[in-house]
Amino acid sequence: MRRRPAPGQAAGEDGPDAGLPGAGGRTRSPGLAAGLRHGPELTPMPVPRAVGVVRLGVVVTVAVTVPLFTRNFGSGGLGIAIAVTLAVSTVAGLTWQFAEGKPRLWLASLAVMGAAGGALAGMSSLSTAIAIGFMVAISAGARLPTELSLGIVAETVAAFLIAGIVSGAPVEAIIGWTSGFIGLWAFGLTRRAYLFRAVDAEQALEQARRAHAAETQAAALAERARIAREIHDVLAHALAAVSVNLQAAEGLLDALPDKGPEVARIVECVERAGALTKEGMAEARRAILALRDDDTGPGYAGTGQPNGGQLAVRLRALADEHRAAGDAAVEFTVTGTPRPLGADAALTAFRTAQEALTNARKHAPGLPVSLDVSYLPDGMVLLVSNPLPAPGGAAPLARAGAGYGLTGLRERAALAGGTLTSGPGDGRWEVCLRLPG
């Protein structure tokens, strides 16, 4: 399977794992000259500050201690060669240490450090000089494509062998340190392969998360569609049947020869009930459309529902409807200057007023209701209150409904960032909604 390009990498380019067995991309990594010309493909590897300090300490330690282990340092052919390679290794090591983020400079300083450090280790094989070559081997293996890192390590080993043989280094040191270079290079390759496996694992985990999110969204949409079907089959059909029967009743009442005031009152109630039924059917259709709509647009809040600017007007109309439909007075007041609210907040306020007025008619029939809207600097407060009914008073509609209206309103308020409280206070039943904005 072809590996996807890393972030910021164009399609068709080789990733930093080019040259690794089983890796996607080209089979041959660029050589040193191409790396210096175009920039090497460095494996992203954040270097902790502690590691940087240790590297810097190694370079400084080599620069300080090698002269102490070298006789006639800086004099004679061997002493001058050690001094020169030590100086070049130190400068290249410091440059390499601070060249992170500059691939060409990083590669050039690493190559120079490898050649000079290898030669230094060969001429001073029993000192700390070997640490420079070790850092080159492990860094090349961990950060560079295989063939490019092999070239850097081969350069280091060749410089070490030539310098060691010419300077008469012990055989055991030549064999041991050469094995050390190769072993640390192999360790760097292992580290690099581990990093790629970690990246692959993270990508697989991210894909699994996206797949799970897609499955969750699909399940939610399926559940919403099921709820929409239930609403349509139960509520919309029932309201349609009620509307038809109300129209039939209205026709029969109009056909009566003697229309007294009582019949006129009945006709008025039937007409109002028909209008409320049609409005309920429209609300049910909007709810069904919102449930079936899987877009992230305004949805239900935007399908004819009151926005912030219309809220006061719609609440006044709602109060007028309840005043005309029942025998109780409904007082509506607005305090402060009405201002636009978010669609969700406005819909929450409208639904709260609807539910509170309906509950007042059910549990305290005939008692006056007050609907107060206050626009505050930091939000809006909606208060619906009515006197508590006398114990044992007639309330034929008190048992109607499932009893989850206020619970649903609290959930709506929480989703809109507000709070809803309800309960008795000072002889009245109050429903108070507070919304920010």
Helices and strands as residue ranges (DSSP letters): H 32-38, H 49-69, H 76-97, H 103-123, H 130-143, H 146-167, H 171-230, I 231-236, H 237-254, H 261-292, G 299-302, H 311-325, E 330-335, H 343-363, E 369-376, E 379-387, H 405-415, E 419-425, E 428-436
